[in-house]
Amino acid sequence: MTGKSYSCIVIGAASAGLSAGLYLSRQGVDTLIISRDIGGQALLTDDIENYPGIEQISGFDLMNRFQKQTESYGAQFLYDEVISVERNSDGNFVLSTRSEKYTAEAVILAFGKTPRMLGVPGEEKLQGRGISYCAVCDGPLYKGKEIGVAGIGEHGLQAATYLAGVASKLHVFYKGSKAPEDDEQYQDLINNDKVTFYLGASVKEVKGDKTADSVVFSDREGEKTVKLNGLFVEMGYIAKTDFVKDLVKLNDSKEIITDKLGRTSAEGIFACGDVTDIPYKQAVISAGQGAAAALSAYNFIQRKHGRNAVKSDWKAVKPRKPSGEGSGQGFILNK
């Protein structure tokens, strides 16, 4: 079954995807943005001080502003995950999500990087039921509870530092065998009475019936089991691009190769943000890439229909009022 057709579908809803959606919808392009969440990796950052024009803001608040502005010009949102993209015989694209299929004349890949999973028994079953991959997003749900974080490097330490202020007791399963002695976050954690820090810890299994309630892990002292109310996985990120590897060219890191206008090796497919081969992974850079990719996609659609292309987005455009009232306006909720 194939669902609705759109002029352009954007996969991803963080700095790059939301900016792309904004620029497309301002040009009157029928746009759908598909993502499992709004904000991506920016949600992990409590304090952003290098976004031009905004002295200080949390990642959540910045992405919320992006979303509201994009929505105000008519872009629609779908909470789902794209699992395949195929080109039709007519040159258009069919995007399959976990629940339905959609068609589009152009596609923008802006899904950033994906949290690295532990790959242990119980993890897939308990995702969203005691296992989370975003401390800032879901941490408040565990306020005053005994929880754990399985991580490594800066991602793991940042998440643990944040969660230490939320939990009644925090277990840190740090995969690295060498203690990051010079890291101030590490020193704060090991000196916090609420925190138990397991160095060189490898999670073997997450147990639970309806929700995660314990973790089996091994460290230098052998295998152990710890009971808890939830586990946060902070193992870094990967470019999960296998579902488009037959459509666009990738580099050795599986990042999508683009030119300066956001064009990929496949006509009609554009890319922007952290999932591309640009070496600088910053919100402001991703936003700029999203705008460029959107204008390139718009021009592709225009030329396809024999219409004039544009070079900028400087015209005055009045926002369209989203349909509905209250939160979630303009959203297609996948239930």
Buried (B, 14 or more C-beta within 10 A) or exposed (E): EEBBBBBBBBBBBBBBBBBBBBBBBBBEBBBBBBBBBBBBBBBBBBEBEEBEEEEEBBBBBBBBEBBBBBBBBBBBBBBBBBEEBEBEEEEBBBBBBEEBBBBBBBBBBBBBBBBBBBEBEBBEEBBEEBBBBBBBBBBEEBEEBBBBBBBBBEBBBBBBBBBBEBBEBBBBBBBBEEBBEEBEBBEBBBEBEBBBBBBBBBBBBBBBEEEBBBBBBBBEEEEEEBEBBBBBBBBBBEBBBEBBEEBBEBEEEBBBBBEEEBBBBBEBBBBBBBBBBBEEBBBBBBBBBBBBBBBBBBBBBBEBEEEEEEEEBEEEEEEBEBEEEEEEBBBBEBE
